[in-house]
Amino acid sequence: MQLSDIKSVGVVGGGTMGFGIAINFALWGYPTIISDLSDEVLAGTRANIAHALQLFVEGGLITQPRAEETIARITTTTDLAQLAAQSDFITEVIVERLPDKQDLFQQLDQLCPPHTIIASNTSRLVLSDIGVHARRQDKLVLTHYFAPPHIVPGVEVAKGPGATDETFELTCELLSSARKIPIRVLGEKSGYLVNRIQHAMAREASQLWAEGMASAEDIELGIVSTFGFRMPHEGPFLHYDLAGIWKWPADARNPHAIENEKLREQMLKAQPWFLDPANFEEAVEKRDREYIRRLKELYWKDTDQ
Ligand SMILES: NC(=O)c1ccc[n+]([C@@H]2O[C@H](COP(=O)([O-])OP(=O)(O)OC[C@H]3O[C@@H](n4cnc5c(N)ncnc54)[C@H](O)[C@@H]3O)[C@@H](O)[C@H]2O)c1
C-alpha cells in the first residue's frame, strides 16, 4: 500500500485527544470519520472541533473557508462497522484500559478490509498486549500524539511486534503529509520514549516538592526559565554539543560515573553528537540569535532598548 491509497481515515474515540487527531487529518485533506459510544458524546466532539478551528482562524493559522472545509470533511457515527468499512487508516483513541483496547482491536480486525492499518494512541500500554487478538499483526502501529494533538507537532511512531517496515514507513509518511513530525521509536516499553523522559522530570520535580526543597511555583519557574527556555531549540544531545561539554577534559566529563558501556564510550570520544566541530562557533552564534529573539518575545518585551 502507498500513501495515495490512504483515501479516508477513521478515529475511534472522540474525547480529549480524538477530536484533535481528527482535526489534524481533516485539515490536511483526509475525509475523516470519528466513532464514539453515544450521539451525546459525538455532539461534544463536534463542538470541540468547531471551537478549536475557530481558534486557528483567530490565531491567523488558517482562513475561515479552510476551517469550514475541514469541518465538512469530518463525519461522526456510533456504528463502528461503518467507520471500519470506509477507513484505510484507523487511530484508536479510547479509554486507557487494556481489555477495552484489546476488544476494540479484535473487532476492528474483523470489520476492516485487509489493507487497513490500525494505530493506537496509548500512553502507557504496549502494542504487543493491545493487539494480541488481532490477526493482522503486520498492520498494527503506535501513533502517540501529545496534547493538544491538533497543535503539538511531534508524534511518536512504533511498530507492533509483527508490523512490517512498510506499515511503519507508510505511517510516518501519512503523518508527515498531515504536517506532523514522526518520531521513530525502535523498541517497545511502557510509555515508549517521550513520556518516559517527561515523566522522569515530573517524578523528580514532585519528589523535590514533597521534600520541601522549593515551592511548586519555584520548581515551575526553575524549569520554564532555564532548560525549558532552551527546549524549543535543543534537547540533551544538542545541548551537550552547543555547551561545548565534549571539549572538556575527559575526567571533567566524568565518564566513570556512567554505568552503561555504550554511553560511556560515546562520552569518551570527546566528539559532538551532531555538530561538525569545525562549525562550532557558527552553531553557537545561530543558537544565541534564536535565544535573543525568544528572550525579547517572552521576557523583555516591555523593556526599552
Ligand atoms: N489526554 C492526554 O493528554 C493524552 C495524551 C496522549 C495519549 N493519550 C491517550 O489517548 C487515549 C484517549 O485519551 P483521552 O484523554 O482522549 O480520553 P477521553 O476519556 O477524553 O476520551 C476517550 C473517548 O473514548 C470513548 N470510548 C471509550 N470506549 C470506547 C469504545 N469502546 N469505542 C468507542 N469509543 C470509546 C469515550 O466515550 C471517550 O469519548 C488514551 O489511550 C490515553 O492514554 C491521552
The ligand as a Gaussian input file, in Angstrom:
#p B3LYP/6-31G(d) Opt

LIG

0 1
 N       -5.204000      13.141000      27.377000
 C       -3.933000      13.169000      27.022000
 O       -3.195000      14.138000      27.266000
 C       -3.354000      12.004000      26.239000
 C       -2.108000      12.182000      25.600000
 C       -1.582000      11.145000      24.840000
 C       -2.265000       9.945000      24.746000
 N       -3.475000       9.797000      25.399000
 C       -4.171000       8.506000      25.234000
 O       -5.274000       8.687000      24.352000
 C       -6.345000       7.795000      24.709000
 C       -7.606000       8.592000      24.958000
 O       -7.352000       9.579000      25.943000
 P       -8.314000      10.845000      26.111000
 O       -7.613000      11.745000      27.069000
 O       -8.728000      11.331000      24.770000
 O       -9.566000      10.148000      26.839000
 P      -11.072000      10.668000      26.887000
 O      -11.704000       9.959000      28.033000
 O      -11.161000      12.145000      26.813000
 O      -11.680000      10.112000      25.517000
 C      -11.892000       8.736000      25.281000
 C      -13.127000       8.624000      24.418000
 O      -13.248000       7.259000      24.008000
 C      -14.620000       6.895000      24.096000
 N      -14.664000       5.435000      24.201000
 C      -14.383000       4.668000      25.259000
 N      -14.505000       3.374000      24.928000
 C      -14.862000       3.330000      23.620000
 C      -15.120000       2.303000      22.687000
 N      -15.034000       1.023000      23.037000
 N      -15.447000       2.653000      21.403000
 C      -15.518000       3.958000      21.038000
 N      -15.280000       4.976000      21.890000
 C      -14.958000       4.662000      23.160000
 C      -15.166000       7.641000      25.311000
 O      -16.571000       7.777000      25.238000
 C      -14.420000       8.965000      25.171000
 O      -15.151000       9.910000      24.409000
 C       -5.846000       7.017000      25.924000
 O       -5.279000       5.813000      25.499000
 C       -4.781000       7.933000      26.511000
 O       -3.806000       7.239000      27.250000
 C       -4.030000      10.808000      26.119000

